[in-house]
Amino acid sequence: MKQIILIVGLISAAFPTLNFAADAPPAASGTAAASPTGGAAAASGAAAKTQTKTAGAATTPAPATQVRVVTSMGSFIIELNAERAPLTVPHFLRYVDQGHYTGTIFHRVISNFVIQGGGFDKDYKPTSAPYKVVNESGNGLTNVRGTVGMARSEDPHGSDVQFYVNLYDNEALDPNQTRWGYAVFGKVVQGMDVVDKIGNVATSTHGVFKDAPVEPVVIERIERVAPP
C-alpha cells in the first residue's frame, strides 16, 4: 500500500501516474554529494582537516541557513543542509530569493505521508519553474519525519521548484541500488505543529489532483531567517 502511495505522492503533479525512474543507482550521478564518504567530498574534508591542523586552531562553522515558510495556517522554519546538499540548497534558495513561492499552495496533502507544494498558484495553474537540479538523494540524508526534500517527475534529475515535508518516516523515498530516491536538503526545526496541522486538513479531488486540500493552504511567502 505504501508503494502505491509513494508512486503518486512525490512525483510532480504534472505527471500524476508515472513511476520511479530506475535507469541507474543514485551513486551514478557523478556529483560530489552522491557519496558523502568518498570522492571530492572526502578530499575536501581531508583538506579542511589538514588546514585546521596547520593553523593550530579549530574554525567555527558558519550557522546553517534557515528559511521561514509563512502559510495561511501558520509558519514553520526549515534549516537547510548545504554541506550534504550543496547543489539543492542554492537551487531552492534561488527560487526563495526570487519570491517564487509567494502565493503558491500545498496542492498535495497525504496524512501520515507528506505535504507537497510550491509549484502551483491558488487556481492550480503551474508556476514558471525554469531551473532544475541534479538529484542528490545519495547524500546520506534520509526521509525521516520532519525532513524536507525536492519533489520531481519521472526524470531522476527533474526536480524544479516543488518541495515536500515528511509527516512520517518514509524510508521508501530513499534511494537504493536499483532506483533514484528523493533528495532531502533540510529539516523543520520550528513549527512542526503547523506542518502536522496542514497534514491533517480535509482533502478531495481537484481535477488531476487526487489529494488536494478542500480549503486551499496558501504559501504566503518563504523568506530567509537572519542568523542569531
C-alpha atoms as a printed R data frame, in Angstrom:
    type eleno elety resid chain resno       x      y       z
1   ATOM     1    CA   MET     A     1   0.000  0.000   0.000
2   ATOM     2    CA   LYS     A     2   2.838  2.399   0.873
3   ATOM     3    CA   GLN     A     3   4.432  1.779  -2.530
4   ATOM     4    CA   ILE     A     4   1.186  2.833  -4.232
5   ATOM     5    CA   ILE     A     5   1.081  5.992  -2.146
6   ATOM     6    CA   LEU     A     6   4.740  6.596  -2.886
7   ATOM     7    CA   ILE     A     7   4.228  6.462  -6.644
8   ATOM     8    CA   VAL     A     8   1.500  9.106  -6.661
9   ATOM     9    CA   GLY     A     9   2.730 11.123  -3.731
10  ATOM    10    CA   LEU     A    10   6.028 12.707  -4.638
11  ATOM    11    CA   ILE     A    11   6.303 12.829  -8.409
12  ATOM    12    CA   SER     A    12   5.439 16.146  -9.964
13  ATOM    13    CA   ALA     A    13   1.693 16.734 -10.182
14  ATOM    14    CA   ALA     A    14   2.133 17.294 -13.883
15  ATOM    15    CA   PHE     A    15   2.885 13.555 -14.154
16  ATOM    16    CA   PRO     A    16   0.389 12.002 -11.689
17  ATOM    17    CA   THR     A    17   0.679  8.397 -12.896
18  ATOM    18    CA   LEU     A    18   4.390  7.942 -13.569
19  ATOM    19    CA   ASN     A    19   6.617  5.545 -11.637
20  ATOM    20    CA   PHE     A    20  10.157  5.882 -10.345
21  ATOM    21    CA   ALA     A    21  12.969  6.076 -12.811
22  ATOM    22    CA   ALA     A    22  15.283  3.078 -12.424
23  ATOM    23    CA   ASP     A    23  17.866  3.751 -15.073
24  ATOM    24    CA   ALA     A    24  20.802  3.982 -12.652
25  ATOM    25    CA   PRO     A    25  21.511  3.903  -8.927
26  ATOM    26    CA   PRO     A    26  21.987  7.232  -7.115
27  ATOM    27    CA   ALA     A    27  25.770  6.850  -6.936
28  ATOM    28    CA   ALA     A    28  25.903  7.161 -10.722
29  ATOM    29    CA   SER     A    29  25.023 10.861 -10.618
30  ATOM    30    CA   GLY     A    30  28.720 11.745 -10.552
31  ATOM    31    CA   THR     A    31  28.286 14.655  -8.138
32  ATOM    32    CA   ALA     A    32  30.481 15.087  -5.080
33  ATOM    33    CA   ALA     A    33  27.387 14.862  -2.873
34  ATOM    34    CA   ALA     A    34  26.358 11.457  -4.232
35  ATOM    35    CA   SER     A    35  28.741  9.726  -1.848
36  ATOM    36    CA   PRO     A    36  29.240 11.706   1.369
37  ATOM    37    CA   THR     A    37  32.144  9.484   2.426
38  ATOM    38    CA   GLY     A    38  34.146  9.429  -0.810
39  ATOM    39    CA   GLY     A    39  35.293 11.281  -3.907
40  ATOM    40    CA   ALA     A    40  35.520 15.051  -3.868
41  ATOM    41    CA   ALA     A    41  33.599 15.301  -0.606
42  ATOM    42    CA   ALA     A    42  36.202 13.162   1.190
43  ATOM    43    CA   ALA     A    43  39.077 15.066  -0.396
44  ATOM    44    CA   SER     A    44  37.525 18.346   0.668
45  ATOM    45    CA   GLY     A    45  37.100 17.065   4.220
46  ATOM    46    CA   ALA     A    46  40.732 15.883   4.347
47  ATOM    47    CA   ALA     A    47  41.970 19.240   3.102
48  ATOM    48    CA   ALA     A    48  39.908 21.036   5.724
49  ATOM    49    CA   LYS     A    49  41.355 18.849   8.497
50  ATOM    50    CA   THR     A    50  44.903 19.482   7.258
51  ATOM    51    CA   GLN     A    51  44.333 23.199   7.135
52  ATOM    52    CA   THR     A    52  42.896 23.242  10.655
53  ATOM    53    CA   LYS     A    53  45.833 21.217  11.976
54  ATOM    54    CA   THR     A    54  48.330 23.543  10.319
55  ATOM    55    CA   ALA     A    55  46.648 26.618  11.692
56  ATOM    56    CA   GLY     A    56  46.625 25.084  15.155
57  ATOM    57    CA   ALA     A    57  43.060 26.201  15.900
58  ATOM    58    CA   ALA     A    58  39.610 24.929  15.017
59  ATOM    59    CA   THR     A    59  37.414 27.181  12.917
60  ATOM    60    CA   THR     A    60  33.832 27.919  13.881
61  ATOM    61    CA   PRO     A    61  31.456 26.725  11.168
62  ATOM    62    CA   ALA     A    62  29.031 29.252   9.766
63  ATOM    63    CA   PRO     A    63  25.457 28.817  11.011
64  ATOM    64    CA   ALA     A    64  23.193 26.873   8.672
65  ATOM    65    CA   THR     A    65  20.840 28.946   6.541
66  ATOM    66    CA   GLN     A    66  17.227 28.898   7.690
67  ATOM    67    CA   VAL     A    67  14.057 29.950   5.912
68  ATOM    68    CA   ARG     A    68  10.607 30.715   7.296
69  ATOM    69    CA   VAL     A    69   7.613 29.296   5.411
70  ATOM    70    CA   VAL     A    70   4.658 31.567   6.096
71  ATOM    71    CA   THR     A    71   1.333 29.893   5.269
72  ATOM    72    CA   SER     A    72  -2.352 30.650   5.708
73  ATOM    73    CA   MET     A    73  -2.295 28.164   8.604
74  ATOM    74    CA   GLY     A    74   0.809 29.418  10.401
75  ATOM    75    CA   SER     A    75   4.577 29.426   9.968
76  ATOM    76    CA   PHE     A    76   7.396 26.922  10.234
77  ATOM    77    CA   ILE     A    77  11.173 27.200   9.887
78  ATOM    78    CA   ILE     A    78  13.387 24.964   7.749
79  ATOM    79    CA   GLU     A    79  17.112 24.599   8.396
80  ATOM    80    CA   LEU     A    80  18.957 23.894   5.152
81  ATOM    81    CA   ASN     A    81  21.878 21.471   4.941
82  ATOM    82    CA   ALA     A    82  24.245 22.901   2.346
83  ATOM    83    CA   GLU     A    83  27.038 20.563   3.433
84  ATOM    84    CA   ARG     A    84  25.129 17.435   2.405
85  ATOM    85    CA   ALA     A    85  23.077 19.048  -0.371
86  ATOM    86    CA   PRO     A    86  25.458 21.602  -1.943
87  ATOM    87    CA   LEU     A    87  23.516 21.733  -5.215
88  ATOM    88    CA   THR     A    88  19.945 21.518  -3.936
89  ATOM    89    CA   VAL     A    89  20.191 24.187  -1.237
90  ATOM    90    CA   PRO     A    90  21.318 27.041  -3.531
91  ATOM    91    CA   HIS     A    91  18.807 25.820  -6.117
92  ATOM    92    CA   PHE     A    92  15.987 26.126  -3.570
93  ATOM    93    CA   LEU     A    93  17.269 29.479  -2.280
94  ATOM    94    CA   ARG     A    94  17.367 30.817  -5.822
95  ATOM    95    CA   TYR     A    95  13.603 30.373  -6.018
96  ATOM    96    CA   VAL     A    96  13.170 31.721  -2.475
97  ATOM    97    CA   ASP     A    97  15.165 34.875  -3.205
98  ATOM    98    CA   GLN     A    98  13.215 35.454  -6.416
99  ATOM    99    CA   GLY     A    99   9.960 35.387  -4.440
100 ATOM   100    CA   HIS     A   100   8.715 32.431  -6.455
101 ATOM   101    CA   TYR     A   101   6.835 30.753  -3.625
102 ATOM   102    CA   THR     A   102   4.660 33.760  -2.771
103 ATOM   103    CA   GLY     A   103   1.024 32.891  -3.459
104 ATOM   104    CA   THR     A   104   1.638 29.218  -4.241
105 ATOM   105    CA   ILE     A   105  -0.183 26.386  -2.458
106 ATOM   106    CA   PHE     A   106   0.257 22.992  -0.879
107 ATOM   107    CA   HIS     A   107  -1.538 21.098  -3.621
108 ATOM   108    CA   ARG     A   108  -0.989 17.594  -2.216
109 ATOM   109    CA   VAL     A   109  -1.589 16.541   1.373
110 ATOM   110    CA   ILE     A   110  -1.480 12.886   2.429
111 ATOM   111    CA   SER     A   111  -1.933 12.234   6.127
112 ATOM   112    CA   ASN     A   112   0.967 10.282   7.686
113 ATOM   113    CA   PHE     A   113   2.980 10.721   4.487
114 ATOM   114    CA   VAL     A   114   3.825 14.204   3.149
115 ATOM   115    CA   ILE     A   115   2.647 17.703   2.392
116 ATOM   116    CA   GLN     A   116   3.825 18.933  -1.008
117 ATOM   117    CA   GLY     A   117   3.672 22.355  -2.628
118 ATOM   118    CA   GLY     A   118   5.365 25.318  -4.221
119 ATOM   119    CA   GLY     A   119   4.580 24.591  -7.860
120 ATOM   120    CA   PHE     A   120   1.004 25.825  -8.364
121 ATOM   121    CA   ASP     A   121  -0.920 29.017  -7.692
122 ATOM   122    CA   LYS     A   122  -4.301 29.286  -5.963
123 ATOM   123    CA   ASP     A   123  -6.041 28.481  -9.251
124 ATOM   124    CA   TYR     A   124  -3.976 25.278  -9.571
125 ATOM   125    CA   LYS     A   125  -2.078 26.697 -12.508
126 ATOM   126    CA   PRO     A   126   1.613 25.700 -12.691
127 ATOM   127    CA   THR     A   127   4.072 28.465 -11.951
128 ATOM   128    CA   SER     A   128   7.133 29.119 -14.053
129 ATOM   129    CA   ALA     A   129   9.976 26.849 -12.944
130 ATOM   130    CA   PRO     A   130  12.858 27.137 -15.426
131 ATOM   131    CA   TYR     A   131  15.635 25.751 -13.208
132 ATOM   132    CA   LYS     A   132  16.247 22.091 -12.428
133 ATOM   133    CA   VAL     A   133  18.805 20.459 -10.166
134 ATOM   134    CA   VAL     A   134  20.890 17.275 -10.173
135 ATOM   135    CA   ASN     A   135  19.455 14.566  -7.907
136 ATOM   136    CA   GLU     A   136  21.346 14.463  -4.591
137 ATOM   137    CA   SER     A   137  19.334 11.651  -2.998
138 ATOM   138    CA   GLY     A   138  22.569  9.742  -2.309
139 ATOM   139    CA   ASN     A   139  23.822 12.400   0.113
140 ATOM   140    CA   GLY     A   140  23.205 10.378   3.279
141 ATOM   141    CA   LEU     A   141  20.180 12.383   4.429
142 ATOM   142    CA   THR     A   142  17.117 10.175   4.825
143 ATOM   143    CA   ASN     A   143  13.399 10.850   4.542
144 ATOM   144    CA   VAL     A   144  12.531 10.775   8.222
145 ATOM   145    CA   ARG     A   145   9.729 12.743   9.845
146 ATOM   146    CA   GLY     A   146  10.281 16.495   9.665
147 ATOM   147    CA   THR     A   147  12.809 16.436   6.840
148 ATOM   148    CA   VAL     A   148  12.301 18.431   3.655
149 ATOM   149    CA   GLY     A   149  13.013 17.168   0.143
150 ATOM   150    CA   MET     A   150  12.574 18.002  -3.528
151 ATOM   151    CA   ALA     A   151   9.704 16.508  -5.490
152 ATOM   152    CA   ARG     A   152  10.336 15.542  -9.099
153 ATOM   153    CA   SER     A   153   8.925 13.977 -12.250
154 ATOM   154    CA   GLU     A   154   9.921 10.531 -13.519
155 ATOM   155    CA   ASP     A   155  13.216 12.116 -14.579
156 ATOM   156    CA   PRO     A   156  15.696 11.488 -11.719
157 ATOM   157    CA   HIS     A   157  17.042 14.999 -12.278
158 ATOM   158    CA   GLY     A   158  13.611 16.552 -12.869
159 ATOM   159    CA   SER     A   159  13.310 18.496  -9.598
160 ATOM   160    CA   ASP     A   160  12.473 22.115 -10.220
161 ATOM   161    CA   VAL     A   161  10.505 24.052  -7.596
162 ATOM   162    CA   GLN     A   162   8.168 21.699  -5.721
163 ATOM   163    CA   PHE     A   163   9.210 20.587  -2.237
164 ATOM   164    CA   TYR     A   164   7.682 18.354   0.402
165 ATOM   165    CA   VAL     A   165   7.823 17.833   4.166
166 ATOM   166    CA   ASN     A   166   7.773 14.310   5.561
167 ATOM   167    CA   LEU     A   167   4.997 13.717   8.090
168 ATOM   168    CA   TYR     A   168   6.302 10.203   8.757
169 ATOM   169    CA   ASP     A   169   9.497  8.178   8.454
170 ATOM   170    CA   ASN     A   170   9.312  7.476   4.713
171 ATOM   171    CA   GLU     A   171  12.258  5.195   4.020
172 ATOM   172    CA   ALA     A   172  10.644  4.155   0.722
173 ATOM   173    CA   LEU     A   173  11.570  7.619  -0.608
174 ATOM   174    CA   ASP     A   174  15.277  6.968  -0.039
175 ATOM   175    CA   PRO     A   175  17.496  5.661  -2.867
176 ATOM   176    CA   ASN     A   176  18.644  2.081  -3.249
177 ATOM   177    CA   GLN     A   177  20.823  0.151  -5.695
178 ATOM   178    CA   THR     A   178  18.132 -0.031  -8.392
179 ATOM   179    CA   ARG     A   179  16.470  3.370  -8.388
180 ATOM   180    CA   TRP     A   180  16.928  7.018  -7.523
181 ATOM   181    CA   GLY     A   181  15.321  8.446  -4.426
182 ATOM   182    CA   TYR     A   182  14.097 11.895  -3.471
183 ATOM   183    CA   ALA     A   183  16.744 14.321  -2.259
184 ATOM   184    CA   VAL     A   184  16.478 15.592   1.309
185 ATOM   185    CA   PHE     A   185  18.048 19.019   1.790
186 ATOM   186    CA   GLY     A   186  16.791 20.277   5.137
187 ATOM   187    CA   LYS     A   187  14.619 19.747   8.181
188 ATOM   188    CA   VAL     A   188  11.891 21.565  10.080
189 ATOM   189    CA   VAL     A   189  13.407 22.999  13.267
190 ATOM   190    CA   GLN     A   190  10.442 25.068  14.423
191 ATOM   191    CA   GLY     A   191   6.710 24.866  13.798
192 ATOM   192    CA   MET     A   192   6.280 21.139  13.175
193 ATOM   193    CA   ASP     A   193   2.874 21.520  14.826
194 ATOM   194    CA   VAL     A   194   1.887 23.763  11.911
195 ATOM   195    CA   VAL     A   195   3.129 21.148   9.429
196 ATOM   196    CA   ASP     A   196   1.062 18.495  11.222
197 ATOM   197    CA   LYS     A   197  -1.976 20.764  11.161
198 ATOM   198    CA   ILE     A   198  -1.612 21.163   7.406
199 ATOM   199    CA   GLY     A   199  -1.093 17.400   7.117
200 ATOM   200    CA   ASN     A   200  -4.476 16.745   8.705
201 ATOM   201    CA   VAL     A   201  -6.695 19.028   6.614
202 ATOM   202    CA   ALA     A   202  -9.616 17.540   4.702
203 ATOM   203    CA   THR     A   203  -8.723 16.678   1.101
204 ATOM   204    CA   SER     A   204 -10.589 15.903  -2.094
205 ATOM   205    CA   THR     A   205 -10.052 15.533  -5.823
206 ATOM   206    CA   HIS     A   206  -9.465 18.732  -7.762
207 ATOM   207    CA   GLY     A   207  -9.012 17.995 -11.459
208 ATOM   208    CA   VAL     A   208  -5.902 15.816 -11.784
209 ATOM   209    CA   PHE     A   209  -5.023 16.427  -8.135
210 ATOM   210    CA   LYS     A   210  -6.128 13.491  -6.002
211 ATOM   211    CA   ASP     A   211  -5.171 14.764  -2.539
212 ATOM   212    CA   ALA     A   212  -5.841 18.495  -2.717
213 ATOM   213    CA   PRO     A   213  -6.948 20.364   0.423
214 ATOM   214    CA   VAL     A   214 -10.636 21.250   0.344
215 ATOM   215    CA   GLU     A   215  -9.725 24.696   1.677
216 ATOM   216    CA   PRO     A   216  -6.560 25.951  -0.055
217 ATOM   217    CA   VAL     A   217  -3.432 26.095   2.109
218 ATOM   218    CA   VAL     A   218  -1.567 29.099   0.726
219 ATOM   219    CA   ILE     A   219   2.163 29.727   1.000
220 ATOM   220    CA   GLU     A   220   2.136 33.455   1.608
221 ATOM   221    CA   ARG     A   221   5.915 33.689   1.319
222 ATOM   222    CA   ILE     A   222   9.198 31.960   2.081
223 ATOM   223    CA   GLU     A   223  11.917 34.192   3.472
224 ATOM   224    CA   ARG     A   224  15.408 33.808   4.847
225 ATOM   225    CA   VAL     A   225  15.756 33.973   8.620
226 ATOM   226    CA   ALA     A   226  18.535 36.210   9.894
227 ATOM   227    CA   PRO     A   227  21.237 34.211  11.719
228 ATOM   228    CA   PRO     A   228  21.335 34.658  15.520
